[in-house]
């Protein structure tokens, strides 16, 4: 067999192997393409048009003085003031299991009260992490989002704060969450 044919067969074999591996990888972890996971899990408190509560305070600047001071060279990441309506969810259970709504309320409360991150799930299926905005009080334990998240777990609420995103991760930093 000539070297040309050996090269042709080698290239064809490598191409076939690459195609098979790509197809297997696509089957392992399919990406969700939008919308709310498990829409059959319903919310009983609050609606998209009439949220059950309002969390956060509108501020003149997107970042507090403590956040600006804590930023690298006094400059935090870019952020903008927003108000979003969504369901308070346990971020970890939602991403891992798709759980939310009234049937997941007690579990979500336990998870959030024991340190799991807090999420806000919008009608379109966008998921934001929710955190207190004020940097030093957050770091030092002076502000806490857990009580309000636990109280409103599985409820649709209105959240006002500073939105920022880095490499696909989205967060809303909420001002005024007292401990």
C-alpha positions in Angstrom: 0.0 0.0 0.0 1.4 3.4 -0.9 2.1 6.1 1.6 -0.7 8.3 0.0 -3.3 5.6 0.7 -2.0 5.1 4.3 -2.3 8.9 4.8 -5.9 8.9 3.4 -7.0 6.1 5.7 -5.3 7.6 8.7 -7.0 11.0 8.1 -10.4 9.3 7.6 -9.9 7.2 10.7 -9.0 10.2 12.9 -12.0 12.2 11.4 -14.4 9.3 12.2 -13.1 8.9 15.7 -13.4 12.7 16.3 -17.0 12.7 15.1 -17.9 9.7 17.4 -16.3 11.4 20.4 -18.1 14.7 19.7 -21.4 12.9 19.4 -20.8 11.1 22.7 -19.9 14.4 24.5 -23.1 16.0 23.2 -25.2 13.1 24.7 -23.5 13.4 28.2 -24.5 16.9 29.2 -27.2 18.5 27.0 -27.5 22.2 27.5 -30.9 23.7 28.5 -32.0 26.1 25.8 -34.2 28.5 27.7 -37.4 28.7 29.7 -38.0 27.5 33.2 -37.0 24.0 34.1 -40.0 21.9 35.2 -42.7 24.4 34.6 -45.1 21.9 36.1 -43.8 22.9 39.5 -46.0 25.8 40.3 -45.8 28.9 42.5 -48.7 29.7 44.7 -47.6 33.1 46.2 -47.2 36.1 43.9 -47.6 36.3 40.2 -45.5 37.8 37.4 -47.8 40.8 37.3 -48.4 41.1 41.1 -45.3 40.0 43.0 -45.8 39.0 46.6 -43.0 41.3 48.0 -40.4 43.8 47.1 -36.8 43.2 48.1 -34.1 45.8 47.8 -33.8 49.6 47.7 -33.2 51.8 44.6 -30.0 53.7 45.1 -28.5 56.7 43.3 -25.3 54.8 42.4 -25.1 51.1 41.3 -22.4 50.4 44.0 -22.1 51.5 47.6 -19.1 53.3 48.9 -17.8 50.1 50.6 -18.0 48.2 47.3 -16.2 51.0 45.4 -13.5 51.1 48.1 -13.1 47.3 47.9 -12.7 47.3 44.1 -9.4 46.8 42.4 -7.9 50.3 42.2 -11.3 51.5 43.6 -13.2 50.2 40.6 -15.7 47.4 41.0 -17.0 45.5 38.0 -19.4 47.4 35.8 -23.0 47.2 37.1 -26.4 48.8 36.4 -29.4 49.4 38.6 -32.3 47.0 37.7 -35.6 45.8 39.0 -36.4 42.2 38.1 -39.5 40.0 38.9 -38.8 36.4 39.6 -39.2 33.4 41.9 -36.8 33.1 44.8 -35.1 29.7 44.4 -32.4 27.7 46.0 -29.7 28.2 43.3 -28.1 24.8 43.9 -31.2 22.7 43.8 -32.5 24.5 40.7 -29.3 24.0 38.7 -28.8 20.4 39.8 -32.4 19.1 39.9 -34.6 21.8 38.4 -36.6 22.1 41.6 -38.6 25.2 42.5 -42.1 26.2 43.3 -44.3 25.5 46.3 -43.4 21.8 46.5 -39.7 22.7 46.9 -40.3 25.5 49.4 -39.3 23.7 52.6 -36.2 22.1 51.1 -35.2 25.4 49.5 -35.5 27.1 52.9 -33.3 24.5 54.6 -30.7 24.8 51.8 -30.5 28.6 51.9 -30.5 28.7 55.7 -27.6 26.3 55.6 -25.4 28.3 53.2 -26.5 27.4 49.7 -26.7 30.3 47.3 -29.9 32.2 46.6 -31.3 32.6 43.1 -33.9 34.6 41.3 -35.6 32.8 38.4 -37.3 35.1 35.9 -40.3 34.2 33.7 -38.0 33.8 30.7 -35.9 31.2 32.7 -32.9 33.6 33.4 -31.3 32.7 36.7 -29.5 35.3 38.8 -27.6 34.8 42.0 -28.8 37.1 44.8 -26.4 38.7 47.3 -26.3 41.7 49.5 -24.7 44.7 47.8 -22.7 46.4 50.6 -19.2 44.8 50.5 -17.8 45.4 54.0 -21.1 44.7 55.8 -21.6 41.6 53.7 -18.0 40.4 54.4 -18.3 41.2 58.1 -21.8 39.7 58.6 -23.7 43.0 58.9 -26.1 42.3 56.1 -27.8 39.0 55.2 -30.0 38.0 52.3 -30.9 34.6 53.8 -33.8 35.7 56.1 -35.7 37.4 53.2 -34.8 34.6 50.8 -36.1 32.0 53.3 -39.3 34.0 54.0 -40.0 34.2 50.2 -38.6 30.9 49.0 -40.8 29.7 46.1 -42.6 33.0 45.9 -42.6 35.5 43.0 -41.1 38.8 44.2 -39.7 42.0 42.8 -36.0 42.5 43.4 -34.2 45.8 43.0 -30.4 46.0 43.0 -27.2 46.2 40.9 -26.9 43.7 38.0 -23.5 42.5 36.9 -22.3 39.5 34.8 -19.0 37.9 34.3 -18.5 35.1 31.7 -22.1 34.1 31.6 -22.7 34.2 35.4 -25.4 36.8 36.4 -25.9 38.3 39.8 -28.1 41.0 41.4 -26.6 42.7 44.4 -29.4 43.9 46.6 -29.0 47.0 48.7 -30.6 47.3 52.1 -30.8 43.7 53.3 -30.4 44.2 57.0 -29.4 41.4 59.4 
